[in-house]
Amino acid sequence: MRTHIAALLALMVATGCAVGSGAVVKGVGPDDLLKLREGPGLNHNIIIGLPDGTRLTRQNCVTNNGKVWCRVSLTDRPAISGYVSADYLAHR
């Protein structure tokens, strides 16, 4: 059991999914926005679009249909939170 927990924590840190870590939106492109969603998946409503460079605080990450989604809040406006694809998050 301890081995599984240690492996999971190592994976979370390696993929940047450590709780409370800082992240920035990266790779969306100049004419697009990363969708902040109400839940972890494309079937959830969009709360707001986030451009490249948006600073976020990562809470936790989950896998849904083979894709990693992270619960985040806006660093400058923590009351705004939701889920984004981990594919578009970079460490800051």
A tleap script that builds the chain and sets N, CA, C and O, in Angstrom:
source leaprc.protein.ff14SB
mol = sequence {
  NMET ARG THR HIE ILE ALA ALA LEU LEU ALA
  LEU MET VAL ALA THR GLY CYS ALA VAL GLY
  SER GLY ALA VAL VAL LYS GLY VAL GLY PRO
  ASP ASP LEU LEU LYS LEU ARG GLU GLY PRO
  GLY LEU ASN HIE ASN ILE ILE ILE GLY LEU
  PRO ASP GLY THR ARG LEU THR ARG GLN ASN
  CYS VAL THR ASN ASN GLY LYS VAL TRP CYS
  ARG VAL SER LEU THR ASP ARG PRO ALA ILE
  SER GLY TYR VAL SER ALA ASP TYR LEU ALA
  HIE CARG
}
set mol.1.N position { 0.825 -1.198 0.000 }
set mol.1.CA position { 0.000 0.000 0.000 }
set mol.1.C position { 0.864 1.254 0.000 }
set mol.1.O position { 0.613 2.182 -0.769 }
set mol.2.N position { 1.895 1.285 0.872 }
set mol.2.CA position { 2.773 2.459 0.923 }
set mol.2.C position { 3.476 2.678 -0.411 }
set mol.2.O position { 3.680 3.816 -0.835 }
set mol.3.N position { 3.845 1.579 -1.069 }
set mol.3.CA position { 4.514 1.679 -2.357 }
set mol.3.C position { 3.600 2.344 -3.372 }
set mol.3.O position { 4.046 3.179 -4.160 }
set mol.4.N position { 2.325 1.979 -3.358 }
set mol.4.CA position { 1.362 2.567 -4.294 }
set mol.4.C position { 1.165 4.056 -4.023 }
set mol.4.O position { 1.086 4.852 -4.959 }
set mol.5.N position { 1.085 4.426 -2.769 }
set mol.5.CA position { 0.909 5.833 -2.412 }
set mol.5.C position { 2.144 6.634 -2.805 }
set mol.5.O position { 2.020 7.728 -3.355 }
set mol.6.N position { 3.318 6.110 -2.535 }
set mol.6.CA position { 4.559 6.798 -2.901 }
set mol.6.C position { 4.658 6.959 -4.416 }
set mol.6.O position { 5.060 8.015 -4.905 }
set mol.7.N position { 4.292 5.916 -5.154 }
set mol.7.CA position { 4.336 5.987 -6.614 }
set mol.7.C position { 3.347 7.016 -7.140 }
set mol.7.O position { 3.660 7.754 -8.075 }
set mol.8.N position { 2.162 7.074 -6.554 }
set mol.8.CA position { 1.151 8.051 -6.966 }
set mol.8.C position { 1.624 9.465 -6.693 }
set mol.8.O position { 1.472 10.343 -7.543 }
set mol.9.N position { 2.198 9.702 -5.517 }
set mol.9.CA position { 2.708 11.039 -5.191 }
set mol.9.C position { 3.841 11.432 -6.122 }
set mol.9.O position { 3.906 12.581 -6.559 }
set mol.10.N position { 4.728 10.511 -6.432 }
set mol.10.CA position { 5.828 10.793 -7.354 }
set mol.10.C position { 5.294 11.144 -8.739 }
set mol.10.O position { 5.807 12.054 -9.389 }
set mol.11.N position { 4.277 10.434 -9.187 }
set mol.11.CA position { 3.664 10.717 -10.480 }
set mol.11.C position { 3.004 12.085 -10.479 }
set mol.11.O position { 3.123 12.832 -11.451 }
set mol.12.N position { 2.312 12.421 -9.400 }
set mol.12.CA position { 1.645 13.724 -9.312 }
set mol.12.C position { 2.657 14.860 -9.356 }
set mol.12.O position { 2.425 15.868 -10.023 }
set mol.13.N position { 3.757 14.713 -8.667 }
set mol.13.CA position { 4.783 15.759 -8.678 }
set mol.13.C position { 5.431 15.835 -10.051 }
set mol.13.O position { 5.669 16.929 -10.562 }
set mol.14.N position { 5.719 14.694 -10.649 }
set mol.14.CA position { 6.370 14.665 -11.957 }
set mol.14.C position { 5.492 15.274 -13.038 }
set mol.14.O position { 6.001 15.901 -13.968 }
set mol.15.N position { 4.187 15.099 -12.929 }
set mol.15.CA position { 3.282 15.648 -13.935 }
set mol.15.C position { 2.797 17.034 -13.570 }
set mol.15.O position { 1.996 17.620 -14.299 }
set mol.16.N position { 3.270 17.571 -12.452 }
set mol.16.CA position { 2.888 18.921 -12.072 }
set mol.16.C position { 1.545 18.999 -11.399 }
set mol.16.O position { 0.932 20.067 -11.381 }
set mol.17.N position { 1.068 17.916 -10.849 }
set mol.17.CA position { -0.252 17.901 -10.237 }
set mol.17.C position { -0.197 17.984 -8.724 }
set mol.17.O position { -1.123 17.533 -8.050 }
set mol.18.N position { 0.856 18.544 -8.183 }
set mol.18.CA position { 0.945 18.700 -6.737 }
set mol.18.C position { -0.064 19.750 -6.279 }
set mol.18.O position { -0.177 20.819 -6.879 }
set mol.19.N position { -0.784 19.440 -5.228 }
set mol.19.CA position { -1.812 20.333 -4.713 }
set mol.19.C position { -1.184 21.656 -4.281 }
set mol.19.O position { -0.164 21.684 -3.592 }
set mol.20.N position { -1.821 22.755 -4.706 }
set mol.20.CA position { -1.374 24.083 -4.315 }
set mol.20.C position { -0.226 24.620 -5.142 }
set mol.20.O position { 0.282 25.704 -4.853 }
set mol.21.N position { 0.199 23.889 -6.166 }
set mol.21.CA position { 1.316 24.355 -6.974 }
set mol.21.C position { 0.857 25.408 -7.983 }
set mol.21.O position { -0.305 25.438 -8.387 }
set mol.22.N position { 1.780 26.253 -8.373 }
set mol.22.CA position { 1.486 27.292 -9.338 }
set mol.22.C position { 1.593 26.749 -10.749 }
set mol.22.O position { 2.437 25.902 -11.039 }
set mol.23.N position { 0.735 27.241 -11.619 }
set mol.23.CA position { 0.745 26.827 -13.019 }
set mol.23.C position { 0.410 28.034 -13.878 }
set mol.23.O position { -0.107 29.042 -13.397 }
set mol.24.N position { 0.714 27.907 -15.146 }
set mol.24.CA position { 0.381 28.949 -16.106 }
set mol.24.C position { -0.165 28.270 -17.364 }
set mol.24.O position { 0.300 27.199 -17.753 }
set mol.25.N position { -1.156 28.907 -17.993 }
set mol.25.CA position { -1.723 28.380 -19.230 }
set mol.25.C position { -0.687 28.553 -20.340 }
set mol.25.O position { -0.152 29.644 -20.538 }
set mol.26.N position { -0.408 27.456 -21.067 }
set mol.26.CA position { 0.600 27.502 -22.116 }
set mol.26.C position { 0.214 26.578 -23.264 }
set mol.26.O position { -0.224 25.448 -23.046 }
set mol.27.N position { 0.381 27.074 -24.494 }
set mol.27.CA position { 0.172 26.241 -25.667 }
set mol.27.C position { -1.203 26.336 -26.288 }
set mol.27.O position { -1.529 25.565 -27.191 }
set mol.28.N position { -2.019 27.270 -25.819 }
set mol.28.CA position { -3.369 27.405 -26.368 }
set mol.28.C position { -3.322 28.042 -27.753 }
set mol.28.O position { -4.076 27.655 -28.646 }
set mol.29.N position { -2.447 29.007 -27.927 }
set mol.29.CA position { -2.335 29.705 -29.205 }
set mol.29.C position { -2.881 31.108 -29.112 }
set mol.29.O position { -3.686 31.412 -28.232 }
set mol.30.N position { -2.441 31.973 -30.027 }
set mol.30.CA position { -2.798 33.393 -29.951 }
set mol.30.C position { -4.273 33.699 -30.206 }
set mol.30.O position { -4.777 34.724 -29.745 }
set mol.31.N position { -4.965 32.833 -30.926 }
set mol.31.CA position { -6.356 33.104 -31.277 }
set mol.31.C position { -7.333 32.149 -30.612 }
set mol.31.O position { -8.442 31.946 -31.105 }
set mol.32.N position { -6.919 31.557 -29.486 }
set mol.32.CA position { -7.789 30.595 -28.818 }
set mol.32.C position { -7.698 30.788 -27.308 }
set mol.32.O position { -6.830 31.509 -26.816 }
set mol.33.N position { -8.592 30.144 -26.588 }
set mol.33.CA position { -8.638 30.216 -25.127 }
set mol.33.C position { -8.779 28.809 -24.563 }
set mol.33.O position { -9.443 27.961 -25.158 }
set mol.34.N position { -8.153 28.562 -23.411 }
set mol.34.CA position { -8.335 27.314 -22.686 }
set mol.34.C position { -9.634 27.415 -21.910 }
set mol.34.O position { -9.845 28.376 -21.170 }
set mol.35.N position { -10.499 26.439 -22.071 }
set mol.35.CA position { -11.799 26.472 -21.405 }
set mol.35.C position { -11.689 25.993 -19.961 }
set mol.35.O position { -11.250 24.874 -19.696 }
set mol.36.N position { -12.094 26.856 -19.032 }
set mol.36.CA position { -12.228 26.488 -17.619 }
set mol.36.C position { -13.635 25.923 -17.489 }
set mol.36.O position { -14.615 26.619 -17.755 }
set mol.37.N position { -13.734 24.662 -17.080 }
set mol.37.CA position { -15.030 23.963 -17.061 }
set mol.37.C position { -15.494 23.661 -15.640 }
set mol.37.O position { -14.700 23.650 -14.699 }
set mol.38.N position { -16.793 23.416 -15.508 }
set mol.38.CA position { -17.387 23.119 -14.201 }
set mol.38.C position { -16.954 21.760 -13.661 }
set mol.38.O position { -16.981 21.543 -12.449 }
set mol.39.N position { -16.562 20.857 -14.524 }
set mol.39.CA position { -16.151 19.516 -14.116 }
set mol.39.C position { -15.057 18.998 -15.025 }
set mol.39.O position { -14.713 19.648 -16.013 }
set mol.40.N position { -14.503 17.831 -14.705 }
set mol.40.CA position { -13.380 17.282 -15.453 }
set mol.40.C position { -13.796 16.524 -16.714 }
set mol.40.O position { -13.915 15.299 -16.695 }
set mol.41.N position { -14.011 17.241 -17.790 }
set mol.41.CA position { -14.378 16.607 -19.052 }
set mol.41.C position { -15.016 17.596 -20.017 }
set mol.41.O position { -15.510 18.649 -19.615 }
set mol.42.N position { -14.997 17.237 -21.297 }
set mol.42.CA position { -15.542 18.117 -22.327 }
set mol.42.C position { -17.059 18.273 -22.244 }
set mol.42.O position { -17.617 19.205 -22.823 }
set mol.43.N position { -17.724 17.376 -21.536 }
set mol.43.CA position { -19.179 17.433 -21.429 }
set mol.43.C position { -19.661 18.432 -20.371 }
set mol.43.O position { -20.867 18.624 -20.216 }
set mol.44.N position { -18.747 19.063 -19.649 }
set mol.44.CA position { -19.118 20.026 -18.608 }
set mol.44.C position { -19.166 21.443 -19.168 }
set mol.44.O position { -18.439 21.779 -20.103 }
set mol.45.N position { -20.026 22.265 -18.587 }
set mol.45.CA position { -20.191 23.646 -19.040 }
set mol.45.C position { -18.910 24.452 -18.889 }
set mol.45.O position { -18.120 24.235 -17.969 }
set mol.46.N position { -18.724 25.388 -19.816 }
set mol.46.CA position { -17.574 26.294 -19.786 }
set mol.46.C position { -17.888 27.462 -18.868 }
set mol.46.O position { -18.943 28.086 -18.986 }
set mol.47.N position { -16.970 27.759 -17.949 }
set mol.47.CA position { -17.115 28.898 -17.039 }
set mol.47.C position { -16.549 30.148 -17.681 }
set mol.47.O position { -17.189 31.200 -17.682 }
set mol.48.N position { -15.330 30.031 -18.236 }
set mol.48.CA position { -14.630 31.173 -18.818 }
set mol.48.C position { -13.500 30.643 -19.699 }
set mol.48.O position { -13.046 29.513 -19.517 }
set mol.49.N position { -13.052 31.448 -20.641 }
set mol.49.CA position { -11.898 31.109 -21.467 }
set mol.49.C position { -10.651 31.786 -20.917 }
set mol.49.O position { -10.706 32.940 -20.490 }
set mol.50.N position { -9.528 31.077 -20.926 }
set mol.50.CA position { -8.284 31.584 -20.360 }
set mol.50.C position { -7.209 31.671 -21.442 }
set mol.50.O position { -6.918 30.667 -22.094 }
set mol.51.N position { -6.617 32.839 -21.647 }
set mol.51.CA position { -5.551 32.968 -22.646 }
set mol.51.C position { -4.218 32.432 -22.123 }
set mol.51.O position { -4.043 32.246 -20.919 }
set mol.52.N position { -3.291 32.191 -23.032 }
set mol.52.CA position { -1.922 31.830 -22.644 }
set mol.52.C position { -1.399 32.850 -21.648 }
set mol.52.O position { -1.656 34.047 -21.778 }
set mol.53.N position { -0.671 32.374 -20.661 }
set mol.53.CA position { -0.074 33.252 -19.669 }
set mol.53.C position { -0.907 33.450 -18.415 }
set mol.53.O position { -0.423 34.033 -17.445 }
set mol.54.N position { -2.156 32.976 -18.410 }
set mol.54.CA position { -3.007 33.111 -17.227 }
set mol.54.C position { -2.396 32.313 -16.079 }
set mol.54.O position { -2.095 31.129 -16.231 }
set mol.55.N position { -2.215 32.961 -14.935 }
set mol.55.CA position { -1.634 32.311 -13.758 }
set mol.55.C position { -2.725 31.600 -12.960 }
set mol.55.O position { -3.774 32.175 -12.670 }
set mol.56.N position { -2.463 30.341 -12.611 }
set mol.56.CA position { -3.431 29.496 -11.915 }
set mol.56.C position { -2.787 28.854 -10.689 }
set mol.56.O position { -1.566 28.721 -10.606 }
set mol.57.N position { -3.636 28.460 -9.743 }
set mol.57.CA position { -3.210 27.632 -8.621 }
set mol.57.C position { -3.874 26.276 -8.805 }
set mol.57.O position { -5.100 26.174 -8.855 }
set mol.58.N position { -3.058 25.241 -8.905 }
set mol.58.CA position { -3.545 23.884 -9.143 }
set mol.58.C position { -3.965 23.254 -7.821 }
set mol.58.O position { -3.243 23.356 -6.829 }
set mol.59.N position { -5.121 22.607 -7.800 }
set mol.59.CA position { -5.609 21.938 -6.595 }
set mol.59.C position { -5.350 20.432 -6.663 }
set mol.59.O position { -4.538 19.915 -5.896 }
set mol.60.N position { -6.009 19.741 -7.545 }
set mol.60.CA position { -5.805 18.304 -7.711 }
set mol.60.C position { -6.115 17.929 -9.145 }
set mol.60.O position { -6.783 18.674 -9.861 }
set mol.61.N position { -5.629 16.771 -9.562 }
set mol.61.CA position { -5.853 16.311 -10.926 }
set mol.61.C position { -6.532 14.943 -10.900 }
set mol.61.O position { -6.310 14.134 -9.999 }
set mol.62.N position { -7.358 14.711 -11.905 }
set mol.62.CA position { -8.057 13.434 -12.050 }
set mol.62.C position { -7.969 13.009 -13.517 }
set mol.62.O position { -7.757 13.830 -14.410 }
set mol.63.N position { -8.135 11.717 -13.736 }
set mol.63.CA position { -8.165 11.211 -15.106 }
set mol.63.C position { -9.600 10.873 -15.463 }
set mol.63.O position { -10.303 10.200 -14.708 }
set mol.64.N position { -10.025 11.349 -16.625 }
set mol.64.CA position { -11.371 11.106 -17.120 }
set mol.64.C position { -11.249 10.721 -18.590 }
set mol.64.O position { -10.794 11.522 -19.406 }
set mol.65.N position { -11.651 9.503 -18.930 }
set mol.65.CA position { -11.567 9.001 -20.302 }
set mol.65.C position { -10.148 9.110 -20.862 }
set mol.65.O position { -9.964 9.467 -22.026 }
set mol.66.N position { -9.151 8.803 -20.040 }
set mol.66.CA position { -7.774 8.799 -20.483 }
set mol.66.C position { -7.113 10.164 -20.564 }
set mol.66.O position { -5.963 10.262 -20.993 }
set mol.67.N position { -7.806 11.211 -20.165 }
set mol.67.CA position { -7.265 12.572 -20.208 }
set mol.67.C position { -7.173 13.115 -18.785 }
set mol.67.O position { -8.073 12.903 -17.973 }
set mol.68.N position { -6.076 13.818 -18.489 }
set mol.68.CA position { -5.879 14.374 -17.152 }
set mol.68.C position { -6.474 15.778 -17.096 }
set mol.68.O position { -6.191 16.629 -17.939 }
set mol.69.N position { -7.305 15.993 -16.081 }
set mol.69.CA position { -7.940 17.286 -15.825 }
set mol.69.C position { -7.533 17.760 -14.437 }
set mol.69.O position { -7.527 16.978 -13.487 }
set mol.70.N position { -7.198 19.027 -14.322 }
set mol.70.CA position { -6.788 19.579 -13.035 }
set mol.70.C position { -7.782 20.619 -12.555 }
set mol.70.O position { -8.224 21.478 -13.317 }
set mol.71.N position { -8.125 20.526 -11.277 }
set mol.71.CA position { -8.949 21.566 -10.646 }
set mol.71.C position { -8.006 22.718 -10.341 }
set mol.71.O position { -6.968 22.532 -9.705 }
set mol.72.N position { -8.372 23.902 -10.795 }
set mol.72.CA position { -7.526 25.085 -10.635 }
set mol.72.C position { -8.384 26.265 -10.208 }
set mol.72.O position { -9.608 26.249 -10.341 }
set mol.73.N position { -7.712 27.287 -9.693 }
set mol.73.CA position { -8.361 28.576 -9.454 }
set mol.73.C position { -7.447 29.645 -10.028 }
set mol.73.O position { -6.235 29.453 -10.126 }
set mol.74.N position { -8.030 30.761 -10.403 }
set mol.74.CA position { -7.227 31.870 -10.901 }
set mol.74.C position { -6.429 32.437 -9.741 }
set mol.74.O position { -6.984 32.707 -8.676 }
set mol.75.N position { -5.139 32.617 -9.940 }
set mol.75.CA position { -4.278 33.118 -8.878 }
set mol.75.C position { -4.736 34.492 -8.411 }
set mol.75.O position { -4.753 34.766 -7.211 }
set mol.76.N position { -5.108 35.358 -9.350 }
set mol.76.CA position { -5.511 36.719 -9.014 }
set mol.76.C position { -6.971 36.832 -8.587 }
set mol.76.O position { -7.372 37.849 -8.023 }
set mol.77.N position { -7.770 35.794 -8.852 }
set mol.77.CA position { -9.188 35.782 -8.477 }
set mol.77.C position { -9.568 34.379 -8.033 }
set mol.77.O position { -10.248 33.664 -8.768 }
set mol.78.N position { -9.137 33.969 -6.831 }
set mol.78.CA position { -9.306 32.587 -6.368 }
set mol.78.C position { -10.750 32.098 -6.288 }
set mol.78.O position { -10.987 30.891 -6.238 }
set mol.79.N position { -11.706 33.002 -6.275 }
set mol.79.CA position { -13.109 32.575 -6.236 }
set mol.79.C position { -13.532 31.937 -7.559 }
set mol.79.O position { -14.534 31.225 -7.615 }
set mol.80.N position { -12.773 32.189 -8.616 }
set mol.80.CA position { -13.072 31.583 -9.915 }
set mol.80.C position { -12.254 30.307 -10.028 }
set mol.80.O position { -11.025 30.342 -10.087 }
set mol.81.N position { -12.963 29.168 -10.057 }
set mol.81.CA position { -12.278 27.882 -10.115 }
set mol.81.C position { -13.054 26.906 -10.971 }
set mol.81.O position { -14.249 27.078 -11.213 }
set mol.82.N position { -12.365 25.888 -11.421 }
set mol.82.CA position { -12.965 24.854 -12.246 }
set mol.82.C position { -11.881 23.896 -12.704 }
set mol.82.O position { -10.834 23.781 -12.067 }
set mol.83.N position { -12.134 23.209 -13.808 }
set mol.83.CA position { -11.208 22.207 -14.327 }
set mol.83.C position { -10.698 22.600 -15.708 }
set mol.83.O position { -11.437 23.144 -16.528 }
set mol.84.N position { -9.414 22.314 -15.950 }
set mol.84.CA position { -8.811 22.521 -17.258 }
set mol.84.C position { -8.007 21.274 -17.628 }
set mol.84.O position { -7.624 20.489 -16.760 }
set mol.85.N position { -7.762 21.107 -18.907 }
set mol.85.CA position { -6.925 20.011 -19.368 }
set mol.85.C position { -5.487 20.255 -18.929 }
set mol.85.O position { -4.954 21.348 -19.115 }
set mol.86.N position { -4.857 19.230 -18.343 }
set mol.86.CA position { -3.472 19.337 -17.886 }
set mol.86.C position { -2.512 19.517 -19.068 }
set mol.86.O position { -1.371 19.937 -18.877 }
set mol.87.N position { -2.962 19.203 -20.281 }
set mol.87.CA position { -2.113 19.354 -21.467 }
set mol.87.C position { -1.688 20.799 -21.688 }
set mol.87.O position { -0.686 21.052 -22.357 }
set mol.88.N position { -2.432 21.741 -21.140 }
set mol.88.CA position { -2.169 23.163 -21.375 }
set mol.88.C position { -1.661 23.886 -20.123 }
set mol.88.O position { -1.787 25.106 -20.019 }
set mol.89.N position { -1.095 23.147 -19.186 }
set mol.89.CA position { -0.551 23.749 -17.977 }
set mol.89.C position { 0.958 23.563 -17.932 }
set mol.89.O position { 1.479 22.494 -18.249 }
set mol.90.N position { 1.641 24.614 -17.535 }
set mol.90.CA position { 3.092 24.562 -17.337 }
set mol.90.C position { 3.397 25.068 -15.934 }
set mol.90.O position { 2.628 25.845 -15.368 }
set mol.91.N position { 4.515 24.628 -15.377 }
set mol.91.CA position { 4.938 25.106 -14.051 }
set mol.91.C position { 5.298 26.574 -14.150 }
set mol.91.O position { 5.746 27.053 -15.192 }
set mol.92.N position { 5.095 27.277 -13.054 }
set mol.92.CA position { 5.587 28.670 -12.998 }
set mol.92.C position { 6.429 28.845 -11.775 }
set mol.92.O position { 6.943 29.937 -11.530 }
savepdb mol mol.pdb
quit
